[in-house]
Amino acid sequence: MTPPDLNDGPLAVIEEEARAMAQCFGIGNPAEAAASLIDRILMRLGGAHIYVPKKSTQKREQIHYEIQSRFNGGNLFELARQYGLTPRHVRRIIAGRKLG
């Protein structure tokens, strides 16, 4: 059995980014720091299926949270205007409320 090729895929991207960050912060051996991070990720998350949402998904979720938390029953049209959405869309967001 051959070991997985870390030169392709998510781990390679994480290692590359970790190396770049280590260089930015002046860490003495960026490659070693990046390799250490990969080892820690594999140790803690190895075998797990991980979903990393797109940034646009995170932004949309943040906007939905803001709308849901700011809605007071009488500001539907104001929220629609502020966020560039239709009142109908704002109603759907509010109907999906999951604030706890």
ZITAJO-V799909 format. One record per residue. N is the residue number from 1. NEAR is the number of other C-alpha atoms within 10 Angstrom. D_CENTER is the distance of its C-alpha to the mean C-alpha in Angstrom with 1 decimal. Layout:
N:NEAR:D_CENTER ; N:NEAR:D_CENTER
This chain:
1:3:33.8 ; 2:4:31.9 ; 3:5:28.8 ; 4:7:25.5 ; 5:9:25.1 ; 6:12:22.3 ; 7:11:22.9 ; 8:9:20.9 ; 9:9:17.6 ; 10:10:14.2 ; 11:15:16.2 ; 12:14:18.0 ; 13:13:15.0 ; 14:16:13.8 ; 15:21:17.4 ; 16:17:18.0 ; 17:13:15.2 ; 18:21:16.4 ; 19:20:19.9 ; 20:15:19.2 ; 21:15:17.7 ; 22:18:20.7 ; 23:15:23.1 ; 24:10:21.7 ; 25:9:22.4 ; 26:10:25.8 ; 27:13:25.4 ; 28:10:28.6 ; 29:11:27.6 ; 30:20:24.1 ; 31:17:24.6 ; 32:14:25.6 ; 33:18:22.6 ; 34:20:20.2 ; 35:16:22.3 ; 36:14:22.2 ; 37:16:18.4 ; 38:18:18.6 ; 39:13:21.4 ; 40:12:19.5 ; 41:13:16.5 ; 42:13:19.2 ; 43:10:21.2 ; 44:10:18.6 ; 45:11:16.6 ; 46:11:19.3 ; 47:8:20.0 ; 48:8:17.0 ; 49:7:15.1 ; 50:8:11.4 ; 51:6:9.1 ; 52:8:5.9 ; 53:8:5.3 ; 54:8:6.4 ; 55:9:5.9 ; 56:9:8.9 ; 57:11:7.9 ; 58:12:5.8 ; 59:11:9.0 ; 60:11:11.2 ; 61:12:10.3 ; 62:12:10.9 ; 63:14:14.1 ; 64:20:15.2 ; 65:17:15.0 ; 66:13:17.0 ; 67:22:19.5 ; 68:20:20.0 ; 69:13:20.6 ; 70:13:22.8 ; 71:16:24.9 ; 72:9:28.4 ; 73:7:30.4 ; 74:8:32.0 ; 75:12:29.4 ; 76:18:28.1 ; 77:14:29.4 ; 78:12:28.3 ; 79:19:24.7 ; 80:17:25.0 ; 81:13:26.5 ; 82:9:24.1 ; 83:13:21.0 ; 84:10:23.0 ; 85:12:23.0 ; 86:13:26.1 ; 87:15:27.4 ; 88:12:27.2 ; 89:11:23.4 ; 90:22:23.1 ; 91:16:25.4 ; 92:11:23.2 ; 93:16:20.2 ; 94:19:22.5 ; 95:10:24.0 ; 96:11:20.7 ; 97:13:20.5 ; 98:11:18.8 ; 99:7:19.0 ; 100:3:21.2
